[in-house]
Amino acid sequence: MGRGDGTGRIASPDDADDTGTRILHVDMDAFYASVEVLDDPRLAGKPIIVGGAEGRGVVSSASYEARRFGVRSAMSTGMALRLCPTAIVVAPHFDRYAALSREVMRIFHEVTPLVEPLSIDEAFLDVSGARRLWGSPGEIARMLRARVKEQTGLTCSIGVAATKHVAKIASTLSKPDGLLIVSAADTGAFLAARSVRALWGVGPKAAEALEARGIRLVSDILDAPQAVLERALGKAMGERVAQLARGLDPREVETHRVEKSVGHEETFLEDISAVPVLRTELRRLADRVAARLRDGDWEASTIALKLRFADFTTLSRSATLPEPTNVGQRIGDVAIELFDRIDLVQPVRLIGVRGEKLRPAGSLGLALWDDDADWRRVDEALDGARSRFGGGAVTRASTLGARRDVNALPTNPRLPQTDQG
């Protein structure tokens, strides 16, 4: 979810100039929380936290009423409730969110085929080819907002601009339930007044490095010598930030988005010290990652492990494979090998497995022999059983037992597929 709480919202008047624009960034407003309100209108206007209800739970989303108390995504539910004691905690319903996301993406595709989903609740649209049918970019944005509201009951915010970067900044500033148009001619002045933290891709550490040098606004970036930016951010990022500050962003809307990684992680109800238990959880996570890789027809060339201790110290380890894989046994073996090299100085709060550097399955051709042939047959049987009886119907005997996790969630939830036929 966005960092904003809806205060300081900026929206364009009905007659706003949209000359030179073609890119829309559409972002659903507090999507998970809004869906919960849609399904239970008694929650309307109340501070809502969507996430794990237990003390070790994590906030997945929050309504704007809760955000105004400082509640943010990825915050522990316990901390969120300390900030907002009157908040109502609602368990997430991801199947429901995915279904509504598909409906929203379908509405986008009715207007233009040039849709680039960024996540389950936001997307870029290039409407340059839709003007003759639907009107100017501003008119299209107003129509989309009305259609989304009418057909789903949900609100969205839209930024309209000449580039993806400026459109995304504009949609953020217009939230919730707003529309902000930045014409090509107004782009420079619009950006100059923004904080450096508003630039897409400038994270907290980069922002701190700039601010330490007195560079707080985008206008300060424009005035700063390039050498100063590169000392603060490095050569590549310094050049990129200088271009973005000038409103230069050559990126086009990409309709075929390639996943860069697939991962799952778990936050435990209680910190765990038992090595056998942690190895079992790694097997469970590796099987989930492998199933998602196979479902997407991908193989991973690198396997990464994430470990967070009780004091929130977080470690990451990775290994590159001789050959890419989507076999659960192989992924689990590598994850456990990485885990066994770590000195467990304290109990573990969170553990995660990720497949990275993805490539299409079978793209390297068939090997002379397949060491994982037997395990592939096991995975095929498991996939068949899951497709018939559901995701939790079949699992390894070694992973059976009481749930120890609070948030066993994909770290990059799969974007729902949209039927464009």
N, C-alpha and C positions, 0 to 999 in steps of 0.2 A: 504494500500500500504506500501511498505517497507520504511524505513527511509532514505536509501541511495539515492544519486543522480547520481550514476554511476561512480563517480570519484574513483580512487584507485582500480579499478576492477582487479580481479585476475582470470586467466583462465589457464587450464591445456593444455600442448602440446598434440599432437595426440598420442604420445607413452607413455602417463602417466601410471604409475603402478596402477592397480586397484585390486591388490591382497588383499584378505580378505574382500572385500566390497560386499554388497548385497542390500543396501537401497538407493533409489533415492528420493530426494526431488525436485519436479518439481514446479516451480513458474512462472506464466505468467508475462511478463514484463509490468508494468504500465497498467494493463489489461483494465480498463475502457477507459483510454486515447488512448490506442493502438487500441481498437475497433473503437473509433471515427475517428481515422486516417485511418483505414481500409475502413471505409464507406465514408470518405471524404478526399481523398489523398491530397487535397490542404492544409490540416493541418500538413502535414509531416514536421518535423524539426522545428516546431514552439512551443513556450511554451503554453501548453493547461491546463486549469483547468476544470475538470468535477465536476459540482455541481450547487447549486442554484445561479441564476444570480443576485437576489436581494441583497441589502446591508446586509441582515441578513442570506444570504445563507451560506452553509458549503461546504468545499471542500471534495468531495468523492474520487477523485484521481487526479493525475497530471502527465503530461509527464515529462521525465527526464530533458528536457530543462527548465521547470518551477521549478523543484525541485532544480536545481542549484542556484536558487535565494532564496532558503529557504522555498519554498511552501511545505506544508505537509497536509496530510489528517486530517480531523476534525478541521482544521483551518477555521476561517470565510473567506468567499470569499472577503470581504472588505480588510482584512489584507493581504490576498494572492495577491490582486491587488496592494496594496501598495508596497509589496516586488517585484512584477514583473508586472509593469504597462502595459507592452506590451502583457501580456497573453490574450489568447482567451478563454472566458468562454463558455462551452458547456453544455447544459442540459443533464442529464444522461438518458440513454435508457436501463432500467434494463431488459426488456424482451429480447432485443438483446444480452446483456451480458450473460443472462441465457442460451440462445440458443447456443451461441458459447462455453460456459462452458460445456454443454452437449456433444458437438462435441469433445472437448478436452478430457473429461473423457472417451468417447467411444474409442478414440485412445489409451489411457492408458490401458483400459480393453482388447484391442486386443493383448497386449503384456503379461499381467499377470492379473490373477483374484485378486491378492492381492493389492488392491488399497484402500487407506484411504484418502478421500477428507478432507482437513482441512477447506476450504472455497470455494467460487465460482471459485477461480483462482489458487489454489495450492493443491498439494496432495503428499502423500508418496506412493512409490511403493516398494514392496519386489520382486526382480527379481531373487531370488536364484533358483526358479524352472523353470526359463525361459532360463537358460544359454544354454542348449543343443539345443534349437530351435533358439535362437536369438544371442548367443555369450556372451561375458563377460559383466559385468555391465557397463563398460565404453563404449563398443560397442553398448549396448542397449540404453544408454543415447544419444549417437550421432544419432542413428536411430530415437529415439523419437523426438529429436529436429528438425530433417529434416522432419519427418512426420507431426508434428504440423504446421511447416511453410508451407509445401506444401498443406496441406488440409484445413488450416484455414487462412493462410496469416499472422499469428501472431507469434511472437518470445517468447521463454521461456528460463529460466535459470535453470540449473540442478546441484545439488550437489550430489556426489556419495561418500558413506562412509560405514563403518561397522555398524553404528548406526544412528537412526533417528536424534538425537541431532546434531551430526557432519555433517550429510547430509544437515540439514537446515542451519547451519552456512555457509557451503560451497556454497550453492545456493545463499545466500545473498551476499557473497563476489564476486560471479561471475557475478552479474547483471550489466548491462542488456545484454541479448543475449549471455550468457556464459555457460561454463561447467567447474566445478572444481571437481577433483577427489582427495580424501584423502585415501590412502591405510591404511590398519590396522596398518602396521608398522610405518607409518608417523603420526599417530593420535596424539600421545603425543606431538611431536614437533609442530605440526600444532596448537593445542590448547594452548600450553604454550605461544605462541607469541601473542595471542589474548587479547583484552581488556576484563575485567570482564563483561562489558556491552554486549559483543557478546554472552554470554551464554544464551541459550534459557530458559526463565523463570526469569531471573534476570532483574527486572524492574528498573526504575530510582531511587526509594527510596532505594532498596536493593543495587544498585550500589554505591549510595552515602554513605551508611553505611559502605561498604567495603573500599571505597576510603578514607573515613575519618580515617581509620586505616592503611593507606598506602598500601592497597591491590588494585592495579590497573590493573595488568595483571593476566592471569590465572596462570602463573608461581608463582605469589605471593600467590595465593590460595594454591598451592601445598606446598609452604614453610611455610604457616601459621599453628600454632597449631589449632587443631579442636575446642578447647575451645574458641579461638578468633573468629572463624567463627560463632559459636553458639551464642556468645554474640552479634555479629553484626546482625545476621539474625534469631535467634531462632534455637532451636534444630533440628526440622524437616528440615527446609530449609538449615541450615548449613550442615547437613549430605548430603542432595541432591546435593548441589553445589560442595561439595568435591568430590562426585562420578562423576559428570559431568565433572569436571576439569581433572579427570583421564581418561576420555573417556569411562566411564562405564554408559551404558544406556540400561537396559533390556527390554524396551518397544518394543513390536512387532507392525507391521502394522495391524491395526484393520479395517476390511472391513465393519463392522456394527457399525457405529458411532451413539451413542445415544445423541440426543439433550438434553442439561441440562436446557435450558430455551427458552422461546419464548417471544419476546418483540417488542413493537413499541414506538417510541418517536417522538415528533414534536418540531421544533424550529419555533417560531412565527415571522411573519413579523414585528409586533410591540409588545413590552412588554404588558402583559395583567394583569389588576388588578381585573377585574370583576369576582367575584366568580361564578355566574351562567354560564358565558362563559367557565370558566375553568372546571367546572363540566361537561358541554356538551362535551368538548374536551376529558375528561376522558372516557365518554360513548363511543365516537367514537373509541378511542384507545382500550378500553376493547373489543369492538365488533371485531376489527381486530385481536387482540390476540386470542380471542375465536375461530374465524374462522380458524386461522392457527393451533390451537390446534386440532380442529376437523378434519381438513384436514390431519394432521399427525397421527390421532387416539391416541392423548395424552390427559391427564388431568393434571392440575397443582395443587399441594398441597399447594403452597405458592404464594401469590400475592404481588408484590412489586411496589412501586410508586417512581418515580424520579422527582425531582423538581429543576429547576435551576432559580435563581433570576436574576434580571437585572445586578447585579454586579458580576455574574458568581459563586456566592456561590451556592453549589449544596447539596441538601438533599436527602436521601434515607430512605424510610420506608417500612416495610413489615409486613405481617400477615399470619400465618399458618391457613389453613382452617380445620374445623372438618372433611370434606370429600373433596377429590380432585374434580375439576370441569373443564369443558370446556364450560360452559354456559355464554354467554356474559353479561346477566343481573347480575349474581352473581359476576363475576369478576369486573364489573363496580361498584356494590354496595360496594365491599371491597375497591376498589381504592378510591372511593369518601369518604368512612369512614376514610381512612388513610389521605386523603387530608384535611378533615375537622378538623383534630387534629393539623394541622400545622398553625402557626401564620404567616400570609402573611405580612411580614414586608416591602416588596417592591414588585413591579410588577414582573411577571413571564416571563422568556425568553423561557424556554423549559419545557416540561412535558412529562412523559413517564410512561407506564404500562408494567409490565413483569409478566409472569407466570413462576414459578420456581419449582424445585423438581418434575420434570415430571414423570409420570408413565403411562403405557398403559391404555387406556380408558376401564373402566369396570373391571379393575383388582381386585378391592375390592368386586366384586359381586354386586348384586342388593340389595338396601336397602328395608326395610319393606314398606316404602312409600317414594315418591320422591317429595320434596317441590318445585323442579324446573321443574316439569313435563310440566306445561303450557309453560314455557319459552323455554324448550327443543323443543317443537313443533314449536314455533316461529323460533328458530334457524334453525331447519330442513327446514322450508319453505324458509327462507332467503338463506340457502345454495343451495337449489334447484333452486331458482331464479338466484342466482349468477352464477351457473354452466351453465345456459341456456343463460343468457343475459349479463354476465360480472360482474366483481367485484364491479363496482360502480353503478350497475343498481338499487339496493334496499338498503335502509338504514332507520334508525329511523327518524321519522318526527322531533324529537327534535334536531337532529344533522344537519338538513338542513340549508343552509346559505352560505355566502361567505367564501372561504377558508382563514384561518388565518395562515396557516403553510407555512414554506419555504421548509423544508425537512421532510416530513412525511414518514419516512423510517423504515423498520424493523431494530432493533438493532442487530439482528443476521440473515441476509438473509438466507432463506432456500436453502440448497444445491440442485441443480437440480438433478432429478432422472435420472439415466442412464439405458437404456434398454439393458440388458445383455443377452437377450434371443436370 
